[in-house]
Each structure stands twice: as C-alpha cells, then as structure tokens.
Amino acid sequence: MDRKDKRSFTYLFILLAVLWAAFTCIKVAMSSPFWIDNKVAGIFSNVPDSLIPFFIKITEMGDKKGIGVAALLALAWLLVKKKNYVGAAALALSVAIGNEVSKLIKDFFERPRPDLEHLVQVKSYSFPSGHAMVGMIVYFMIAYLLLEEMRSRAGKVIITVITAILLLLIGASRIILQVHYPSDVLGGYALGYLWVVLWILLYTYFKKRVK
C-alpha cells in the first residue's frame, strides 16, 4: 500500500468514526434503543463462566491502574531511551485530557448502565465506555509511537495486531462483565479514535517545529 492509499484509508476511517460517533450520540440523547445491543449482548452472554476471571483481568488493562502503568512505561521509554519529549508530552496530555473528556461526556448523556448483574464494580454512567475510549487513546497512541520507530515490516504488523486484539478484548470484556451496552463500547472506540487522531496531528506538527 503506497502513501496515497494509506492516506485515503485513514480519511475513510476518520469519516466512519465521525459518522458513528454522531449516530451513537444522537441515539443515546434520544434514549433510542440500538438493535446491535440485543444482538451482540446475546452472543456474549454465551461466554462460559470459567472465562470470567480472564475477562476481569483484561478489563483491568483499561482501568486507571492498567492505563497508568502502560502510560508510565511508554513515557519512560520515550523520555529516557528515545529522548522524544514531544511524543511524551502528546501521550501524557492526550490520555490525561481524554480521560476527563470521557467523564464529561458520561455526565452529559447520563445513560444508565445495563439492568443486569454487574460482574465488576462500576460507579459512573454508561455512555461512552471509558475503558474503550481511553484504552483506544493510550494503546493506539503508544502503538503509533512504536510504529514510528519500527523499521521492520514484520514488527509493524505484530504491533498492529497485538494492539487491535488488546483493544477488542478490553471492549468485549465490558460487555461480557455486563457493565456496558455494545453501543457504549463502539461509541467509545469512535470517540477515542477521533481524539487520538487529533493528538497525532498535533504531535506531528510540533515535532516538525521542534526539529
């Protein structure tokens, strides 16, 4: 895939994210049901109880502690080894501010959690999934910074696949643990993706200015 095709692919993803984010926000504001919530939740309800502890561990990678550890390790790598101070600032600010934006959106829409037995403790509102949104921000941003340094094509593929699987598992865990609707997770993905794209643009701009 050449540079032009990559750019077109990125624009398409951004457009789809904008459309889905707008669609979910409008539907949630109108308290309108999503057909995907019943369909997907029904599929995930068949997950064996023996796998619940695994998904509890997975979901912890999207909570404050998991996000904090991942961000701190990435910041240490950027600051100490790579001397990439602009990248470190972009990562820290995108995650910190993005987390607050997620909370503001939750408080704005005030969507109740699913009326099911929650298998992990939750306190905030349901939309968007903070694990999906902030997880998308931190892990996507880290993956982008790693890919920027990676020269091996195989290495780039491995990083991309691992990041995609991790984000999908974090999102799935929120549905399986019955604390989010699928639309919460998908909305969180879309909003997180748009947020991280904004910060990648800022990072690219300031990195050129610093150089």
C-alpha atoms as an extended CHARMM CRD file, in Angstrom:
* protein
*
       211  EXT
         1         1  MET       CA              0.0000000000        0.0000000000        0.0000000000  PROA      1               0.0000000000
         2         2  ASP       CA              1.5580000000        3.3030000000       -1.0950000000  PROA      2               0.0000000000
         3         3  ARG       CA              1.3480000000        6.5990000000        0.7640000000  PROA      3               0.0000000000
         4         4  LYS       CA             -1.6650000000        7.8450000000       -1.1930000000  PROA      4               0.0000000000
         5         5  ASP       CA             -3.6370000000        4.6750000000       -0.4760000000  PROA      5               0.0000000000
         6         6  LYS       CA             -2.7280000000        4.8610000000        3.2370000000  PROA      6               0.0000000000
         7         7  ARG       CA             -3.9230000000        8.4610000000        3.3900000000  PROA      7               0.0000000000
         8         8  SER       CA             -7.2110000000        7.5670000000        1.6830000000  PROA      8               0.0000000000
         9         9  PHE       CA             -7.6610000000        4.6400000000        4.0770000000  PROA      9               0.0000000000
        10        10  THR       CA             -7.0700000000        6.9400000000        7.0580000000  PROA      10              0.0000000000
        11        11  TYR       CA             -9.5650000000        9.5060000000        5.7730000000  PROA      11              0.0000000000
        12        12  LEU       CA            -12.1520000000        6.7510000000        5.3320000000  PROA      12              0.0000000000
        13        13  PHE       CA            -11.6260000000        5.5760000000        8.9230000000  PROA      13              0.0000000000
        14        14  ILE       CA            -11.9560000000        9.1380000000       10.2140000000  PROA      14              0.0000000000
        15        15  LEU       CA            -15.1850000000        9.6450000000        8.2580000000  PROA      15              0.0000000000
        16        16  LEU       CA            -16.6520000000        6.3920000000        9.5580000000  PROA      16              0.0000000000
        17        17  ALA       CA            -15.6450000000        7.2930000000       13.1190000000  PROA      17              0.0000000000
        18        18  VAL       CA            -17.2770000000       10.7270000000       12.8200000000  PROA      18              0.0000000000
        19        19  LEU       CA            -20.4910000000        9.2200000000       11.4560000000  PROA      19              0.0000000000
        20        20  TRP       CA            -20.6820000000        6.5040000000       14.0800000000  PROA      20              0.0000000000
        21        21  ALA       CA            -19.8300000000        8.8760000000       16.9430000000  PROA      21              0.0000000000
        22        22  ALA       CA            -22.5440000000       11.2930000000       15.7830000000  PROA      22              0.0000000000
        23        23  PHE       CA            -25.0480000000        8.4660000000       15.2970000000  PROA      23              0.0000000000
        24        24  THR       CA            -24.4860000000        6.9520000000       18.7420000000  PROA      24              0.0000000000
        25        25  CYS       CA            -24.5390000000       10.3280000000       20.4990000000  PROA      25              0.0000000000
        26        26  ILE       CA            -27.8510000000       11.2570000000       18.8660000000  PROA      26              0.0000000000
        27        27  LYS       CA            -29.4200000000        7.8630000000       19.6140000000  PROA      27              0.0000000000
        28        28  VAL       CA            -28.2920000000        7.9430000000       23.2410000000  PROA      28              0.0000000000
        29        29  ALA       CA            -29.5340000000       11.5320000000       23.6590000000  PROA      29              0.0000000000
        30        30  MET       CA            -32.9330000000       10.4420000000       22.3300000000  PROA      30              0.0000000000
        31        31  SER       CA            -32.9290000000        7.3370000000       24.5710000000  PROA      31              0.0000000000
        32        32  SER       CA            -33.4950000000        5.3410000000       21.4270000000  PROA      32              0.0000000000
        33        33  PRO       CA            -32.6430000000        1.5990000000       21.5430000000  PROA      33              0.0000000000
        34        34  PHE       CA            -29.8510000000        0.1140000000       19.4280000000  PROA      34              0.0000000000
        35        35  TRP       CA            -30.5730000000       -3.1390000000       17.6100000000  PROA      35              0.0000000000
        36        36  ILE       CA            -26.8920000000       -4.0320000000       17.9880000000  PROA      36              0.0000000000
        37        37  ASP       CA            -27.1850000000       -4.0240000000       21.7880000000  PROA      37              0.0000000000
        38        38  ASN       CA            -29.5140000000       -7.0170000000       21.8650000000  PROA      38              0.0000000000
        39        39  LYS       CA            -27.7740000000       -8.8960000000       19.0580000000  PROA      39              0.0000000000
        40        40  VAL       CA            -24.1960000000       -8.5710000000       20.3190000000  PROA      40              0.0000000000
        41        41  ALA       CA            -25.0330000000       -8.8240000000       24.0110000000  PROA      41              0.0000000000
        42        42  GLY       CA            -26.9080000000      -12.0300000000       23.2500000000  PROA      42              0.0000000000
        43        43  ILE       CA            -23.8180000000      -13.5260000000       21.6410000000  PROA      43              0.0000000000
        44        44  PHE       CA            -21.5380000000      -12.5430000000       24.5210000000  PROA      44              0.0000000000
        45        45  SER       CA            -23.9820000000      -13.9390000000       27.0830000000  PROA      45              0.0000000000
        46        46  ASN       CA            -22.9050000000      -17.4160000000       25.9680000000  PROA      46              0.0000000000
        47        47  VAL       CA            -19.3370000000      -16.9140000000       27.2710000000  PROA      47              0.0000000000
        48        48  PRO       CA            -18.5890000000      -19.6970000000       29.8000000000  PROA      48              0.0000000000
        49        49  ASP       CA            -18.3480000000      -18.6930000000       33.4490000000  PROA      49              0.0000000000
        50        50  SER       CA            -14.8550000000      -20.1990000000       33.5540000000  PROA      50              0.0000000000
        51        51  LEU       CA            -13.6320000000      -17.3510000000       31.3120000000  PROA      51              0.0000000000
        52        52  ILE       CA            -14.9910000000      -14.5520000000       33.5220000000  PROA      52              0.0000000000
        53        53  PRO       CA            -11.7610000000      -14.2820000000       35.6020000000  PROA      53              0.0000000000
        54        54  PHE       CA             -9.7910000000      -13.8800000000       32.3520000000  PROA      54              0.0000000000
        55        55  PHE       CA            -12.0110000000      -11.0280000000       31.1950000000  PROA      55              0.0000000000
        56        56  ILE       CA            -11.8000000000       -9.3860000000       34.6130000000  PROA      56              0.0000000000
        57        57  LYS       CA             -8.0100000000       -9.3200000000       34.1730000000  PROA      57              0.0000000000
        58        58  ILE       CA             -8.4120000000       -7.9820000000       30.6330000000  PROA      58              0.0000000000
        59        59  THR       CA            -10.7590000000       -5.2260000000       31.7440000000  PROA      59              0.0000000000
        60        60  GLU       CA             -8.1760000000       -4.1260000000       34.3310000000  PROA      60              0.0000000000
        61        61  MET       CA             -5.8880000000       -3.1670000000       31.4300000000  PROA      61              0.0000000000
        62        62  GLY       CA             -8.4160000000       -0.4650000000       30.5670000000  PROA      62              0.0000000000
        63        63  ASP       CA             -8.9750000000        0.9020000000       34.0610000000  PROA      63              0.0000000000
        64        64  LYS       CA             -6.9700000000        3.5980000000       35.8750000000  PROA      64              0.0000000000
        65        65  LYS       CA             -4.2470000000        1.2600000000       37.0840000000  PROA      65              0.0000000000
        66        66  GLY       CA             -3.7770000000       -0.5270000000       33.7560000000  PROA      66              0.0000000000
        67        67  ILE       CA             -3.8110000000        2.6920000000       31.7510000000  PROA      67              0.0000000000
        68        68  GLY       CA             -1.4560000000        4.3280000000       34.2540000000  PROA      68              0.0000000000
        69        69  VAL       CA              1.0990000000        1.5200000000       34.1260000000  PROA      69              0.0000000000
        70        70  ALA       CA              1.0460000000        1.3690000000       30.3130000000  PROA      70              0.0000000000
        71        71  ALA       CA              1.3700000000        5.1550000000       30.0200000000  PROA      71              0.0000000000
        72        72  LEU       CA              4.2130000000        5.3700000000       32.5650000000  PROA      72              0.0000000000
        73        73  LEU       CA              6.2000000000        2.5970000000       30.8550000000  PROA      73              0.0000000000
        74        74  ALA       CA              5.7390000000        4.2890000000       27.4810000000  PROA      74              0.0000000000
        75        75  LEU       CA              6.7140000000        7.6800000000       28.9170000000  PROA      75              0.0000000000
        76        76  ALA       CA              9.8680000000        6.2090000000       30.4670000000  PROA      76              0.0000000000
        77        77  TRP       CA             10.8080000000        4.7240000000       27.0790000000  PROA      77              0.0000000000
        78        78  LEU       CA             10.1280000000        7.9930000000       25.2600000000  PROA      78              0.0000000000
        79        79  LEU       CA             11.9540000000       10.2140000000       27.7440000000  PROA      79              0.0000000000
        80        80  VAL       CA             14.9150000000        8.0620000000       28.7590000000  PROA      80              0.0000000000
        81        81  LYS       CA             15.6980000000        5.9840000000       25.6970000000  PROA      81              0.0000000000
        82        82  LYS       CA             14.3000000000        7.8930000000       22.7160000000  PROA      82              0.0000000000
        83        83  LYS       CA             14.5550000000       11.4630000000       24.0590000000  PROA      83              0.0000000000
        84        84  ASN       CA             11.2430000000       12.0870000000       22.3200000000  PROA      84              0.0000000000
        85        85  TYR       CA              9.9330000000       14.8580000000       24.5460000000  PROA      85              0.0000000000
        86        86  VAL       CA              7.2350000000       15.9510000000       22.1090000000  PROA      86              0.0000000000
        87        87  GLY       CA              5.9430000000       12.3880000000       21.8900000000  PROA      87              0.0000000000
        88        88  ALA       CA              5.9650000000       12.0590000000       25.6830000000  PROA      88              0.0000000000
        89        89  ALA       CA              4.0010000000       15.2960000000       26.0530000000  PROA      89              0.0000000000
        90        90  ALA       CA              1.4910000000       14.2380000000       23.3950000000  PROA      90              0.0000000000
        91        91  LEU       CA              0.9490000000       10.8750000000       25.0720000000  PROA      91              0.0000000000
        92        92  ALA       CA              0.5900000000       12.3000000000       28.5720000000  PROA      92              0.0000000000
        93        93  LEU       CA             -1.7510000000       15.1190000000       27.5670000000  PROA      93              0.0000000000
        94        94  SER       CA             -3.8760000000       13.0310000000       25.2060000000  PROA      94              0.0000000000
        95        95  VAL       CA             -4.5190000000       10.4310000000       27.9140000000  PROA      95              0.0000000000
        96        96  ALA       CA             -4.9960000000       12.8360000000       30.8280000000  PROA      96              0.0000000000
        97        97  ILE       CA             -7.3090000000       15.2320000000       28.9900000000  PROA      97              0.0000000000
        98        98  GLY       CA             -9.0270000000       12.4020000000       27.1140000000  PROA      98              0.0000000000
        99        99  ASN       CA             -9.9340000000       10.7540000000       30.4090000000  PROA      99              0.0000000000
       100       100  GLU       CA            -11.5590000000       13.9690000000       31.6220000000  PROA      100             0.0000000000
       101       101  VAL       CA            -13.4070000000       14.3960000000       28.3140000000  PROA      101             0.0000000000
       102       102  SER       CA            -14.7570000000       10.8630000000       28.6830000000  PROA      102             0.0000000000
       103       103  LYS       CA            -16.1100000000       11.7170000000       32.1370000000  PROA      103             0.0000000000
       104       104  LEU       CA            -17.7170000000       14.9340000000       30.8420000000  PROA      104             0.0000000000
       105       105  ILE       CA            -19.4610000000       13.0630000000       28.0360000000  PROA      105             0.0000000000
       106       106  LYS       CA            -20.7470000000       10.4650000000       30.5020000000  PROA      106             0.0000000000
       107       107  ASP       CA            -22.1360000000       13.1510000000       32.7770000000  PROA      107             0.0000000000
       108       108  PHE       CA            -23.7060000000       14.9490000000       29.8060000000  PROA      108             0.0000000000
       109       109  PHE       CA            -25.6590000000       11.9620000000       28.4770000000  PROA      109             0.0000000000
       110       110  GLU       CA            -26.3080000000       10.2600000000       31.8440000000  PROA      110             0.0000000000
       111       111  ARG       CA            -27.0710000000        6.9200000000       30.2180000000  PROA      111             0.0000000000
       112       112  PRO       CA            -27.8600000000        4.2550000000       32.8480000000  PROA      112             0.0000000000
       113       113  ARG       CA            -25.8420000000        1.0520000000       32.9600000000  PROA      113             0.0000000000
       114       114  PRO       CA            -27.4120000000       -2.1930000000       31.6780000000  PROA      114             0.0000000000
       115       115  ASP       CA            -30.0390000000       -3.5380000000       34.0700000000  PROA      115             0.0000000000
       116       116  LEU       CA            -28.0340000000       -6.7040000000       34.6810000000  PROA      116             0.0000000000
       117       117  GLU       CA            -25.8350000000       -8.1000000000       37.4150000000  PROA      117             0.0000000000
       118       118  HSD       CA            -22.5620000000       -6.1870000000       37.1490000000  PROA      118             0.0000000000
       119       119  LEU       CA            -19.6560000000       -8.6080000000       37.4860000000  PROA      119             0.0000000000
       120       120  VAL       CA            -17.2250000000       -5.8010000000       38.3840000000  PROA      120             0.0000000000
       121       121  GLN       CA            -17.7600000000       -2.6340000000       40.3780000000  PROA      121             0.0000000000
       122       122  VAL       CA            -18.8460000000        0.4820000000       38.4540000000  PROA      122             0.0000000000
       123       123  LYS       CA            -19.8030000000        3.9720000000       39.6110000000  PROA      123             0.0000000000
       124       124  SER       CA            -20.1750000000        6.2620000000       36.5760000000  PROA      124             0.0000000000
       125       125  TYR       CA            -22.7020000000        6.4140000000       33.7520000000  PROA      125             0.0000000000
       126       126  SER       CA            -22.6640000000        4.0270000000       30.8130000000  PROA      126             0.0000000000
       127       127  PHE       CA            -22.0250000000        6.0320000000       27.6130000000  PROA      127             0.0000000000
       128       128  PRO       CA            -19.3790000000        6.0700000000       26.3290000000  PROA      128             0.0000000000
       129       129  SER       CA            -17.3270000000        3.2050000000       27.7040000000  PROA      129             0.0000000000
       130       130  GLY       CA            -14.3410000000        4.8630000000       29.3660000000  PROA      130             0.0000000000
       131       131  HSD       CA            -12.3570000000        1.6500000000       29.0170000000  PROA      131             0.0000000000
       132       132  ALA       CA            -12.9740000000        1.6190000000       25.2690000000  PROA      132             0.0000000000
       133       133  MET       CA            -12.3940000000        5.3500000000       24.7440000000  PROA      133             0.0000000000
       134       134  VAL       CA             -9.3610000000        5.8970000000       26.9880000000  PROA      134             0.0000000000
       135       135  GLY       CA             -7.9820000000        2.4670000000       26.1240000000  PROA      135             0.0000000000
       136       136  MET       CA             -8.1550000000        3.4140000000       22.4510000000  PROA      136             0.0000000000
       137       137  ILE       CA             -6.3170000000        6.6630000000       23.2040000000  PROA      137             0.0000000000
       138       138  VAL       CA             -3.4450000000        5.2510000000       25.2330000000  PROA      138             0.0000000000
       139       139  TYR       CA             -2.8210000000        1.9920000000       23.3720000000  PROA      139             0.0000000000
       140       140  PHE       CA             -3.3260000000        3.4810000000       19.9090000000  PROA      140             0.0000000000
       141       141  MET       CA             -1.0160000000        6.3770000000       20.7660000000  PROA      141             0.0000000000
       142       142  ILE       CA              1.6430000000        4.0340000000       22.1230000000  PROA      142             0.0000000000
       143       143  ALA       CA              1.3370000000        1.8130000000       19.0520000000  PROA      143             0.0000000000
       144       144  TYR       CA              1.7100000000        4.8350000000       16.7640000000  PROA      144             0.0000000000
       145       145  LEU       CA              4.8780000000        5.9540000000       18.5440000000  PROA      145             0.0000000000
       146       146  LEU       CA              6.2760000000        2.4160000000       18.4080000000  PROA      146             0.0000000000
       147       147  LEU       CA              5.4840000000        2.0930000000       14.6990000000  PROA      147             0.0000000000
       148       148  GLU       CA              7.2280000000        5.3860000000       14.0890000000  PROA      148             0.0000000000
       149       149  GLU       CA             10.4590000000        3.8570000000       15.4190000000  PROA      149             0.0000000000
       150       150  MET       CA              9.9610000000        0.4080000000       13.8780000000  PROA      150             0.0000000000
       151       151  ARG       CA             11.7680000000       -0.3400000000       10.6220000000  PROA      151             0.0000000000
       152       152  SER       CA             10.8230000000       -3.9970000000       10.2560000000  PROA      152             0.0000000000
       153       153  ARG       CA              7.6010000000       -4.6760000000        8.3480000000  PROA      153             0.0000000000
       154       154  ALA       CA              7.0230000000       -7.8130000000       10.4140000000  PROA      154             0.0000000000
       155       155  GLY       CA              7.4870000000       -5.8020000000       13.5970000000  PROA      155             0.0000000000
       156       156  LYS       CA              4.9210000000       -3.2540000000       12.4480000000  PROA      156             0.0000000000
       157       157  VAL       CA              2.4140000000       -5.9970000000       11.6830000000  PROA      157             0.0000000000
       158       158  ILE       CA              2.9530000000       -7.5910000000       15.1020000000  PROA      158             0.0000000000
       159       159  ILE       CA              2.4580000000       -4.2830000000       16.9350000000  PROA      159             0.0000000000
       160       160  THR       CA             -0.6860000000       -3.5150000000       14.9260000000  PROA      160             0.0000000000
       161       161  VAL       CA             -2.2190000000       -6.9560000000       15.5040000000  PROA      161             0.0000000000
       162       162  ILE       CA             -1.4300000000       -7.0190000000       19.2320000000  PROA      162             0.0000000000
       163       163  THR       CA             -2.8880000000       -3.5330000000       19.7190000000  PROA      163             0.0000000000
       164       164  ALA       CA             -6.0530000000       -4.4000000000       17.7820000000  PROA      164             0.0000000000
       165       165  ILE       CA             -6.5820000000       -7.6410000000       19.7290000000  PROA      165             0.0000000000
       166       166  LEU       CA             -5.9940000000       -5.9190000000       23.0770000000  PROA      166             0.0000000000
       167       167  LEU       CA             -8.4860000000       -3.1440000000       22.3040000000  PROA      167             0.0000000000
       168       168  LEU       CA            -11.1010000000       -5.6230000000       21.0810000000  PROA      168             0.0000000000
       169       169  LEU       CA            -10.6840000000       -7.7620000000       24.2000000000  PROA      169             0.0000000000
       170       170  ILE       CA            -10.9710000000       -4.7380000000       26.5040000000  PROA      170             0.0000000000
       171       171  GLY       CA            -14.1710000000       -3.6780000000       24.7660000000  PROA      171             0.0000000000
       172       172  ALA       CA            -15.5820000000       -7.2080000000       24.7780000000  PROA      172             0.0000000000
       173       173  SER       CA            -14.8060000000       -7.5640000000       28.4850000000  PROA      173             0.0000000000
       174       174  ARG       CA            -17.0580000000       -4.6150000000       29.3200000000  PROA      174             0.0000000000
       175       175  ILE       CA            -19.9870000000       -6.3080000000       27.5630000000  PROA      175             0.0000000000
       176       176  ILE       CA            -19.2440000000       -9.7740000000       28.9710000000  PROA      176             0.0000000000
       177       177  LEU       CA            -18.9920000000       -8.3640000000       32.5020000000  PROA      177             0.0000000000
       178       178  GLN       CA            -22.4230000000       -6.7830000000       31.8980000000  PROA      178             0.0000000000
       179       179  VAL       CA            -21.4220000000       -3.2190000000       32.7320000000  PROA      179             0.0000000000
       180       180  HSD       CA            -21.8080000000       -1.7270000000       29.2390000000  PROA      180             0.0000000000
       181       181  TYR       CA            -24.0130000000       -1.9370000000       26.1800000000  PROA      181             0.0000000000
       182       182  PRO       CA            -22.2100000000       -2.8050000000       22.9160000000  PROA      182             0.0000000000
       183       183  SER       CA            -23.1420000000        0.6770000000       21.6630000000  PROA      183             0.0000000000
       184       184  ASP       CA            -21.2580000000        2.1720000000       24.6330000000  PROA      184             0.0000000000
       185       185  VAL       CA            -18.1320000000        0.3030000000       23.5920000000  PROA      185             0.0000000000
       186       186  LEU       CA            -18.4060000000        1.0850000000       19.8800000000  PROA      186             0.0000000000
       187       187  GLY       CA            -19.1550000000        4.7250000000       20.6570000000  PROA      187             0.0000000000
       188       188  GLY       CA            -16.1240000000        4.8010000000       22.9450000000  PROA      188             0.0000000000
       189       189  TYR       CA            -13.9330000000        3.3620000000       20.1970000000  PROA      189             0.0000000000
       190       190  ALA       CA            -15.1010000000        6.0130000000       17.7230000000  PROA      190             0.0000000000
       191       191  LEU       CA            -14.6590000000        8.9310000000       20.1120000000  PROA      191             0.0000000000
       192       192  GLY       CA            -11.2810000000        7.6390000000       21.2930000000  PROA      192             0.0000000000
       193       193  TYR       CA            -10.0800000000        7.1950000000       17.7220000000  PROA      193             0.0000000000
       194       194  LEU       CA            -11.0670000000       10.7410000000       16.7600000000  PROA      194             0.0000000000
       195       195  TRP       CA             -9.3720000000       12.0790000000       19.8820000000  PROA      195             0.0000000000
       196       196  VAL       CA             -6.1190000000       10.2360000000       19.2160000000  PROA      196             0.0000000000
       197       197  VAL       CA             -6.1020000000       11.3360000000       15.5600000000  PROA      197             0.0000000000
       198       198  LEU       CA             -6.2970000000       14.9420000000       16.7690000000  PROA      198             0.0000000000
       199       199  TRP       CA             -3.3230000000       14.4160000000       19.0720000000  PROA      199             0.0000000000
       200       200  ILE       CA             -1.3070000000       12.6230000000       16.4180000000  PROA      200             0.0000000000
       201       201  LEU       CA             -1.8020000000       15.6480000000       14.1550000000  PROA      201             0.0000000000
       202       202  LEU       CA             -0.6760000000       17.9500000000       16.9700000000  PROA      202             0.0000000000
       203       203  TYR       CA              2.2980000000       15.7040000000       17.6990000000  PROA      203             0.0000000000
       204       204  THR       CA              3.3610000000       15.6600000000       14.0370000000  PROA      204             0.0000000000
       205       205  TYR       CA              3.0420000000       19.4380000000       13.7750000000  PROA      205             0.0000000000
       206       206  PHE       CA              5.0420000000       20.2490000000       16.9170000000  PROA      206             0.0000000000
       207       207  LYS       CA              7.6630000000       17.5990000000       16.1810000000  PROA      207             0.0000000000
       208       208  LYS       CA              8.3920000000       19.3210000000       12.8620000000  PROA      208             0.0000000000
       209       209  ARG       CA              8.5190000000       22.7060000000       14.5760000000  PROA      209             0.0000000000
       210       210  VAL       CA             10.9770000000       21.4300000000       17.1900000000  PROA      210             0.0000000000
       211       211  LYS       CA             13.2330000000       19.9300000000       14.5350000000  PROA      211             0.0000000000
